[in-house]
């Protein structure tokens, strides 16, 4: 498991990482998960992906979890509202069509 996210994870004055909050649960489709991860990274929101139950083991063996439990996405509690707002925001296009 890659723990590099801990370098970016907010910490308190004692250096203890902030509590993680559940942002959402998504189906275990690699393209969707990578897109969400890239989106959160673009806004510098650290995140953790966690597969339920034996999902991580199944992913290691078969390349996908196949358990139906999906992937839970966690972000720092202090960034939860911001991350939810970003995921629910309507798409914005730089080249808006003229009416």
N, C-alpha and C positions, 0 to 999 in steps of 0.2 A: 504494500500500500504506500502511496506517495503522501508524505506528511509535509510537503512544502507549503501547503495552505496555512500551516501554523505560524509561519513567518509573517503572514499578512493578517492573521486573525487578531482582532482587538483584545488587548489584555488590560487588567486593572493595574493599579499602582504597585501591587505586589508581584506582577508578572504572570498572574493566573489568567488563562484564556477565558474570555467571556462565554456565557452559556450559549449553546446552539439552539436555534428555534426552527421548527419544521416549516419550510416554505411551501412545499407541495409534494405529492406523490405522483410519479409519472410512469407510464408503461415502459418496459425495458427494451426500448428500441434505440440502439447505439446512436443513430443519426440524430434523433430527437434529444437524447441526453447530451451529446457533444455540442449541439446547437445551444441548448440552455446553458451549459457550462461556459461556452464562449461568450454568450450574451452577458452573463453575470460578470465574467472577467473583464469585459469591455467597460463595465461600470465600476470596476475595482471592488466588487462584492465577493469576499471569500466565501467558499461553499464546500460542502461535503456531500458526496453521494453515498448512500447506504442502501444495500439490498436487504430485504427482509429475510429472516429465517436462513435457510440453506442457499439463498440466492447467490451470495458471493462465491460459495464453493461451486455451484452449478455454472456460474459465469466463467470461473477459472477452468473448469473441465470442458464445457461445451461451447463457450463463447457467448452465451446468453443465459439468463437465470432460469427461464422456462418454468418458474414456480408460480407465475401469475401474481406475485406479490408486488411487483413494481419496484421502483427505486424512489427512496425518500431523499429529498434535497433539503439540506440544512444550511442556514446562514446565521451569522451572529445575530443575537436577539436585538441589538441596537440598529441593525440594518434590515430587519424583517419587513417593516412597513414600506420602506423604499423598494425592496426587491419585489414585494407583492404589487406595488404600483407599476413598476416597470413591466412585469409579466402581464398585467391586465390593461396596459395602455394601448390605445389604438395605434396601428402602424402610422408612421410619419414618413412621408416621401419628400425628398428634396425638390423634385420636379413635380410640383402640384399641377394637375391639368387645369387649364384656364376654362372658365365657364362662358 
